[in-house]
Amino acid sequence: MRYREIWGIDNLKLEPTASGSLIRFSYRVLDPQKAQVLNDKKTDPYLLVDKTGQKVGVESAERIGKLRQTAEPESGRQYWMMFGNPGHLVRPGDRVDVVVGGFHAFGLFVEAPQAATFRNP
């Protein structure tokens, strides 16, 4: 509720991806004006790992740049950013803080990755 009222977002989710080498943080925008800080290109988001106090930044790809969305937020859309996870420091079940400029989400739970499901035709 707090994130809806103050930051205009909900459905905050953290899960490992790329065999645990990255941590994907996603959220849905409800109020684009309040959520604008999360998409600000000038800020450097990071995860603060509760169990160690280490900071982990957003990964960068050579041809793409920072692995995060920075377009103007739109109501009802889902946005994401990918944090590096060197040495698999963050694991499912851990608690982390997400910090982006003035935004600070405390003690978020890292979920287990969703298993892919395949159907036979």
Helices and strands as residue ranges (DSSP letters): H 2-7, E 9-17, E 22-29, H 32-35, G 36-39, E 46-49, E 55-57, E 60-61, E 65-66, E 78-84, G 86-88, E 95-100, E 103-109
